[in-house]
Amino acid sequence: MTTTTATAEVQGLLRLALEHSRRTWRTHWVSTTLRGTKISIRVIRSFDKRVQVWLAPQQGAPTEAQVKWICKVLGLKGVTEQEYPLFGNNKALLLESTYYDIRNPDHDPYPSPV
């Protein structure tokens, strides 16, 4: 699978979750597996839209490169991370961020207070 295909697949998951979030305050997880890592995405809607991304590799823990790639592809900023132990030495990572539309780079989700 090429990087372009992987990017399109992950962005498609986010679009699907965002579409579902129009009808419900918390979407079901939508998932795919890329290069041995399960990627699941859901959107929680309250005052803003929160995107949660679950990274769970079959072996080991998510790498820093995987986290940077997923944040870049989905346009996530101000990400919080929580690590969860799985069976053996494997670990999963839950990323959470406020959603903003990456197609509109003029929109800054974290405007300066000054």
Backbone as a chain_set.jsonl record, in Angstrom:
{"seq": "MTTTTATAEVQGLLRLALEHSRRTWRTHWVSTTLRGTKISIRVIRSFDKRVQVWLAPQQGAPTEAQVKWICKVLGLKGVTEQEYPLFGNNKALLLESTYYDIRNPDHDPYPSPV", "coords": {"N": [[0.844, -1.174, 0.0], [0.585, 2.169, -0.871], [1.807, 5.344, 0.375], [0.114, 7.409, -0.348], [-2.301, 6.059, -0.814], [-2.767, 5.01, 1.751], [-3.03, 7.393, 3.187], [-5.362, 8.449, 1.988], [-7.193, 6.481, 2.758], [-7.244, 6.688, 5.596], [-8.06, 9.363, 5.895], [-10.545, 9.094, 4.746], [-11.831, 7.521, 6.667], [-12.026, 9.41, 8.737], [-13.707, 11.314, 7.505], [-16.037, 9.762, 7.264], [-16.636, 9.306, 9.998], [-17.063, 11.972, 10.781], [-19.317, 12.579, 9.248], [-21.196, 10.849, 10.412], [-21.263, 12.055, 12.894], [-22.959, 14.169, 12.635], [-25.43, 13.258, 13.199], [-25.39, 12.121, 15.704], [-24.143, 12.387, 19.076], [-21.898, 10.992, 19.795], [-19.906, 9.041, 17.862], [-19.736, 5.679, 16.505], [-16.79, 3.597, 16.6], [-14.779, 3.699, 13.726], [-12.804, 1.679, 11.667], [-9.593, 0.571, 10.388], [-6.873, -1.454, 9.191], [-3.523, -0.829, 8.851], [-0.459, -1.707, 7.637], [-0.046, -3.562, 9.766], [-0.975, -2.188, 11.995], [-3.754, -1.363, 13.857], [-6.057, 1.123, 13.224], [-8.347, 3.201, 14.603], [-11.092, 5.418, 14.545], [-13.114, 7.932, 16.019], [-15.686, 10.407, 16.534], [-16.534, 12.857, 18.87], [-19.101, 14.914, 19.804], [-19.656, 17.94, 21.361], [-19.423, 20.926, 22.821], [-17.577, 21.509, 20.973], [-16.021, 19.696, 18.289], [-14.517, 16.681, 18.984], [-11.874, 14.621, 18.098], [-11.054, 11.278, 18.335], [-8.429, 8.988, 18.18], [-7.395, 5.727, 17.891], [-4.565, 3.853, 18.164], [-3.27, 0.755, 17.595], [-0.86, -1.41, 17.416], [-0.005, -4.696, 16.118], [2.259, -5.764, 17.189], [4.381, -4.656, 19.775], [4.549, -1.131, 20.435], [2.894, 1.935, 19.359], [4.847, 3.932, 17.159], [6.779, 6.983, 17.328], [6.923, 8.133, 14.824], [4.625, 7.067, 13.579], [2.626, 8.316, 15.077], [3.125, 11.041, 14.51], [2.633, 10.991, 11.745], [-0.117, 10.253, 11.581], [-1.287, 12.418, 12.903], [-0.563, 14.501, 11.185], [-1.798, 13.725, 8.754], [-4.504, 13.733, 9.47], [-4.766, 16.289, 10.354], [-4.539, 17.066, 13.032], [-4.175, 18.985, 15.982], [-2.716, 20.09, 19.074], [-2.753, 17.667, 20.507], [-3.653, 15.2, 22.855], [-2.244, 12.414, 24.567], [-2.789, 9.065, 25.565], [-1.574, 6.159, 26.99], [-2.16, 2.681, 26.752], [-1.834, -0.481, 28.239], [-1.608, -3.601, 26.557], [-2.014, -7.095, 25.813], [0.856, -9.019, 26.758], [3.889, -7.365, 25.921], [2.793, -5.424, 24.397], [1.373, -2.272, 23.454], [-1.201, 0.189, 23.287], [-2.279, 3.309, 21.905], [-4.139, 6.154, 22.661], [-5.185, 8.911, 21.001], [-6.267, 12.272, 21.243], [-7.964, 15.113, 20.024], [-9.052, 18.459, 19.276], [-11.175, 18.92, 16.536], [-10.506, 20.415, 13.414], [-11.081, 21.905, 10.219], [-8.975, 20.786, 7.804], [-8.878, 21.59, 5.236], [-9.197, 24.259, 5.212], [-6.875, 26.256, 5.792], [-6.668, 28.787, 6.88], [-8.199, 28.918, 9.082], [-7.623, 28.899, 12.379], [-7.557, 26.729, 15.005], [-6.647, 27.36, 17.475], [-6.595, 30.256, 18.309], [-4.678, 33.24, 18.897], [-4.747, 34.794, 22.085], [-4.244, 37.452, 22.162]], "CA": [[0.0, 0.0, 0.0], [1.381, 3.39, -0.955], [1.494, 6.372, 1.367], [-1.051, 8.142, -0.843], [-3.47, 5.218, -0.568], [-2.967, 4.969, 3.202], [-3.537, 8.715, 3.566], [-6.753, 8.537, 1.541], [-8.007, 5.572, 3.565], [-7.399, 7.256, 6.941], [-8.891, 10.56, 5.764], [-11.899, 8.596, 4.487], [-12.396, 7.14, 7.965], [-12.388, 10.637, 9.448], [-14.901, 11.877, 6.849], [-17.166, 8.919, 7.644], [-16.953, 9.608, 11.399], [-17.633, 13.326, 10.833], [-20.67, 12.492, 8.694], [-22.022, 10.225, 11.452], [-21.379, 12.963, 14.044], [-24.068, 15.108, 12.408], [-26.658, 12.641, 13.696], [-25.235, 11.609, 17.065], [-23.104, 13.121, 19.813], [-20.689, 10.163, 19.842], [-19.983, 8.053, 16.786], [-19.085, 4.387, 16.696], [-15.433, 3.552, 16.064], [-14.581, 3.187, 12.366], [-11.44, 1.148, 11.758], [-8.858, -0.083, 9.314], [-5.548, -1.91, 9.61], [-2.478, -0.448, 7.906], [0.881, -2.2, 7.991], [-0.036, -4.233, 11.06], [-1.464, -1.331, 13.078], [-5.175, -1.05, 13.771], [-6.349, 2.543, 13.41], [-9.78, 3.411, 14.797], [-11.392, 6.846, 14.703], [-14.488, 8.328, 16.313], [-15.868, 11.835, 16.792], [-17.426, 13.185, 19.98], [-19.578, 16.276, 19.595], [-20.237, 18.64, 22.508], [-19.289, 22.331, 22.433], [-16.769, 21.447, 19.761], [-15.882, 18.313, 17.847], [-13.285, 16.043, 19.424], [-11.523, 13.431, 17.333], [-10.249, 10.297, 19.06], [-7.772, 8.026, 17.295], [-6.84, 4.599, 18.629], [-3.504, 3.165, 17.419], [-2.963, -0.501, 18.279], [-0.073, -2.317, 16.58], [-0.033, -6.115, 16.483], [3.482, -6.013, 17.961], [5.029, -3.474, 20.337], [3.771, 0.08, 20.709], [2.965, 2.892, 18.25], [6.091, 4.698, 17.103], [6.626, 8.438, 17.219], [6.671, 8.417, 13.404], [3.215, 6.772, 13.313], [1.822, 9.362, 15.716], [3.3, 12.266, 13.714], [1.98, 10.805, 10.448], [-1.572, 10.29, 11.735], [-1.653, 13.8, 13.243], [-0.414, 15.305, 9.969], [-2.806, 13.305, 7.782], [-5.83, 14.131, 9.934], [-4.761, 17.704, 10.71], [-4.789, 17.198, 14.468], [-3.266, 19.85, 16.739], [-3.011, 20.065, 20.502], [-3.137, 16.283, 20.758], [-3.316, 14.541, 24.115], [-1.964, 10.994, 24.363], [-2.911, 8.156, 26.704], [-1.077, 4.84, 26.617], [-2.859, 1.578, 27.4], [-1.164, -1.772, 28.058], [-2.375, -4.702, 25.985], [-1.4, -8.371, 26.178], [2.314, -9.061, 26.599], [4.541, -6.052, 25.964], [2.14, -4.548, 23.429], [0.695, -1.097, 23.997], [-2.012, 0.968, 22.363], [-2.232, 4.735, 22.2], [-5.347, 6.902, 22.341], [-4.913, 10.322, 20.72], [-7.488, 13.07, 21.216], [-7.718, 16.48, 19.583], [-10.164, 19.214, 18.719], [-11.169, 18.831, 15.077], [-10.705, 21.589, 12.579], [-11.084, 21.531, 8.808], [-7.638, 20.993, 7.243], [-8.991, 22.209, 3.908], [-9.244, 25.699, 5.415], [-5.719, 26.537, 6.64], [-6.784, 30.099, 7.519], [-8.907, 28.733, 10.348], [-6.726, 28.423, 13.428], [-8.372, 26.301, 16.137], [-6.059, 27.893, 18.697], [-6.222, 31.641, 18.03], [-3.938, 33.951, 19.932], [-5.643, 35.601, 22.917], [-3.852, 38.858, 22.05]], "C": [[0.892, 1.241, 0.0], [0.957, 4.373, 0.137], [0.252, 7.147, 0.955], [-2.333, 7.366, -0.572], [-3.792, 5.165, 0.921], [-3.55, 6.288, 3.7], [-5.012, 8.841, 3.207], [-7.669, 7.66, 2.396], [-8.269, 6.147, 4.956], [-8.263, 8.517, 6.893], [-10.344, 10.181, 5.478], [-12.589, 8.154, 5.77], [-12.85, 8.368, 8.74], [-13.635, 11.267, 8.833], [-16.156, 11.093, 7.231], [-17.598, 9.212, 9.083], [-17.58, 10.996, 11.532], [-19.062, 13.34, 10.298], [-21.623, 11.895, 9.735], [-22.24, 11.184, 12.619], [-22.468, 14.012, 13.844], [-25.361, 14.596, 13.027], [-26.578, 12.173, 15.149], [-24.099, 12.34, 17.764], [-21.824, 12.32, 19.942], [-20.827, 9.069, 18.793], [-19.389, 6.721, 17.235], [-17.666, 4.491, 16.152], [-15.493, 3.039, 14.633], [-13.102, 2.837, 12.257], [-10.906, 0.625, 10.436], [-7.54, -0.571, 9.906], [-4.558, -1.578, 8.505], [-1.141, -0.93, 8.433], [0.948, -2.766, 9.408], [-0.489, -3.393, 12.238], [-2.942, -1.036, 12.854], [-5.357, 0.421, 14.098], [-7.864, 2.679, 13.493], [-10.007, 4.885, 15.098], [-12.855, 6.999, 15.11], [-14.505, 9.819, 16.622], [-16.868, 11.986, 17.935], [-17.809, 14.651, 19.825], [-20.168, 16.806, 20.894], [-20.224, 20.117, 22.145], [-18.465, 22.451, 21.163], [-16.757, 19.989, 19.314], [-14.524, 17.806, 18.289], [-13.079, 14.797, 18.575], [-10.669, 12.543, 18.227], [-9.71, 9.286, 18.057], [-7.094, 6.978, 18.168], [-5.823, 3.922, 17.725], [-3.109, 1.923, 18.201], [-2.195, -1.432, 17.343], [-0.203, -3.769, 17.052], [1.162, -6.47, 17.358], [4.013, -4.689, 18.508], [4.062, -2.342, 20.631], [3.849, 1.004, 19.496], [4.261, 3.698, 18.31], [5.783, 6.187, 17.028], [6.318, 8.834, 15.776], [5.211, 8.144, 13.045], [2.316, 7.866, 13.879], [1.918, 10.658, 14.914], [2.562, 12.16, 12.389], [0.47, 10.931, 10.59], [-2.041, 11.695, 12.077], [-1.581, 14.699, 12.012], [-1.53, 14.997, 8.974], [-4.199, 13.791, 8.178], [-5.907, 15.596, 10.334], [-5.042, 17.942, 12.177], [-3.734, 18.079, 15.112], [-3.653, 19.767, 18.204], [-3.442, 18.691, 20.973], [-2.73, 15.846, 22.166], [-3.151, 13.054, 23.83], [-2.168, 10.238, 25.663], [-2.473, 6.781, 26.232], [-1.815, 3.776, 27.426], [-2.09, 0.286, 27.172], [-2.132, -2.784, 27.451], [-1.706, -5.992, 26.431], [0.106, -8.336, 25.911], [2.927, -7.685, 26.775], [3.891, -5.051, 25.01], [1.403, -3.416, 24.131], [-0.109, -0.432, 22.889], [-1.974, 2.417, 22.82], [-3.546, 5.37, 21.769], [-4.955, 8.364, 22.185], [-6.244, 11.058, 20.708], [-7.143, 14.505, 20.879], [-9.028, 17.139, 19.19], [-10.049, 19.155, 17.206], [-11.25, 20.22, 14.467], [-10.515, 21.158, 11.139], [-9.728, 21.826, 8.183], [-7.689, 21.58, 5.839], [-9.022, 23.728, 4.002], [-8.091, 26.099, 6.336], [-5.771, 27.899, 7.322], [-7.482, 30.008, 8.871], [-7.948, 28.131, 11.366], [-7.568, 28.012, 14.633], [-7.856, 26.835, 17.469], [-5.629, 29.337, 18.459], [-5.496, 32.276, 19.209], [-4.9, 34.787, 20.765], [-5.348, 37.091, 22.809], [-4.294, 39.417, 20.716]], "O": [[1.837, 1.339, 0.782], [-0.111, 4.242, 0.736], [-0.57, 7.504, 1.799], [-3.335, 7.942, -0.149], [-4.956, 5.262, 1.31], [-4.456, 6.298, 4.534], [-5.818, 9.287, 4.023], [-8.789, 8.055, 2.717], [-9.399, 6.097, 5.442], [-9.111, 8.716, 7.763], [-11.266, 10.868, 5.919], [-13.787, 8.38, 5.946], [-13.93, 8.371, 9.33], [-14.525, 11.708, 9.559], [-17.208, 11.679, 7.49], [-18.79, 9.35, 9.357], [-18.52, 11.181, 12.305], [-19.921, 14.037, 10.838], [-22.736, 12.391, 9.912], [-23.285, 11.137, 13.269], [-22.857, 14.679, 14.802], [-26.266, 15.368, 13.341], [-27.604, 11.863, 15.754], [-23.194, 12.856, 17.108], [-20.762, 12.896, 20.175], [-21.76, 8.267, 18.838], [-18.643, 6.651, 18.212], [-17.371, 5.367, 15.339], [-16.178, 2.056, 14.353], [-12.244, 3.601, 12.7], [-11.65, 0.29, 9.514], [-7.143, -0.15, 10.992], [-4.732, -1.994, 7.36], [-0.745, -0.595, 9.549], [1.884, -2.483, 10.155], [-0.397, -3.843, 13.38], [-3.336, -0.528, 11.804], [-4.874, 0.906, 15.121], [-8.577, 2.313, 12.559], [-9.226, 5.518, 15.808], [-13.726, 6.288, 14.61], [-13.473, 10.415, 16.932], [-17.909, 11.33, 17.96], [-16.944, 15.522, 19.728], [-21.073, 16.196, 21.465], [-20.95, 20.526, 21.239], [-18.64, 23.384, 20.38], [-17.425, 19.148, 19.915], [-13.499, 18.426, 18.005], [-14.008, 14.016, 18.364], [-9.682, 12.996, 18.806], [-10.441, 8.792, 17.197], [-6.321, 7.306, 19.068], [-6.171, 3.465, 16.636], [-2.661, 2.023, 19.343], [-2.804, -2.163, 16.562], [-0.473, -4.035, 18.224], [1.079, -7.382, 18.18], [4.084, -3.704, 17.774], [2.916, -2.563, 21.021], [4.767, 0.878, 18.686], [4.708, 4.094, 19.386], [4.665, 6.591, 16.706], [5.545, 9.761, 15.534], [4.614, 8.907, 12.285], [1.358, 8.287, 13.231], [0.902, 11.305, 14.663], [1.933, 13.123, 11.949], [-0.165, 11.637, 9.807], [-3.087, 12.127, 11.594], [-2.44, 15.56, 11.818], [-2.136, 15.912, 8.415], [-4.981, 14.212, 7.326], [-6.992, 16.1, 10.623], [-5.711, 18.912, 12.533], [-2.543, 17.943, 14.829], [-4.785, 19.416, 18.536], [-4.389, 18.562, 21.749], [-1.608, 16.094, 22.607], [-3.827, 12.499, 22.964], [-1.772, 10.704, 26.731], [-2.937, 6.291, 25.203], [-2.064, 3.944, 28.619], [-1.727, -0.022, 26.037], [-3.316, -2.817, 27.789], [-0.897, -5.968, 27.358], [0.566, -7.704, 24.96], [2.536, -6.929, 27.664], [4.399, -3.943, 24.84], [0.885, -3.573, 25.236], [0.255, -0.484, 21.714], [-1.673, 2.71, 23.977], [-4.012, 5.153, 20.65], [-4.453, 8.982, 23.124], [-7.241, 10.529, 20.216], [-6.16, 15.054, 21.378], [-9.991, 16.467, 18.82], [-8.962, 19.319, 16.653], [-11.976, 21.086, 14.953], [-9.859, 20.152, 10.87], [-9.358, 22.992, 8.041], [-6.668, 22.018, 5.308], [-8.888, 24.414, 2.989], [-8.299, 26.266, 7.538], [-5.0, 28.149, 8.248], [-7.369, 30.911, 9.701], [-7.517, 26.986, 11.225], [-8.232, 28.86, 15.229], [-8.556, 26.767, 18.479], [-4.433, 29.624, 18.411], [-5.686, 31.888, 20.362], [-5.789, 35.429, 20.206], [-6.119, 37.91, 23.31], [-4.056, 40.591, 20.43]]}, "num_chains": 1, "name": "protein.A"}
